Amino acid sequence: MARPGKLASLAPLVAMAALAGGTYWLLQSSLPSSKETTEQPKRHTADYFAENFSVSELDITGTTQYRLTAKSMVHYEDDENSDLTQPAMRMFQPQKPTVTATSERGTVNADVSVVDLYDNARILQAAGYGDPQMQADSQHFRVLVNDDVIETEKPVRLQRGPSVTTANGMNYNNVTREMKLYGNVRSAIAASDINGGSSK
C-alpha cells in the first residue's frame, strides 16, 4: 500500500500531464485538417521574379531554334504563367533570315509554348536569302512556339520592301514563310515588286 506522502508527491505530475494533454487537444482542434490544407486553391500572386530573363530551345544538334528574352519577368503560382516586360522572341530557321518579334509587354505560359506580345508589337524578318526585309506591326501577336507560327486577330500593317499591306488579321508560318491575311485587305504594291521583284 502506497504511503500518503508518496501520493502527494505524484499529484503535481498528474496535474501537469492533464494540462499538457488538454493543451495538445486544443491545439489540434484549432488547426485545419490535412484535407482542408491540401484543397486550398492557389492565389494569383507572384512567387518569383527575374531580371534580364532569357530562355532558349536547342535542336538535337545543339543549334538554337528560338530564344525568348525580356527585361523582367514575374511568375504567378496559380496558373504558372509569367508577365514579361519588353519581351523579344527570336526564331531561327536554317538557310532563312532570322525572325524577331518584340513588344512593350507580354505573357508566356508554363511550358513556353505560347507567347503573347502586346502594345506596339512588331515582327521583323531580316533581309537575306533573296527576300527583302519584312515588318509587321499590330497591338497583339501570339507566337505558337511548337508550330513556329505567329498570328494576330488585331489590325496589322505589313511592309515588305517598299510595298505596304493592311489587314484585319494575320497568320505567318515561319517554316514555310507563308503569310495569310484576313478581313479587309488593302495593298500598295511598289513598282519594283510588280516589275520583277521577288514574289515570295
SULKA-V734287 format. One line per field, one symbol per residue. burial: I if it has 24 or more other C-alpha atoms within 12 Angstrom, else O. A space follows every 10 residues. Layout:
burial=???
This chain:
burial=OOOOOOOOOO OOOOOOOOOO OOOOOOOOOO OOOOOOOOOO OOOOOOOOOO OOIOOOIOOO OOOOIIIIII OIIIIOOOOO IIIIIIIIII IIIOOOIIII IIIIIIIIIO OIIIIIIIOI IIIIIIOOOO OIIIIIIIII IIIIIOOIII IIOIIIIIII IOIOIIIIII IIOIOOOOII IOOOOOOOOO OOOOOOOOOO
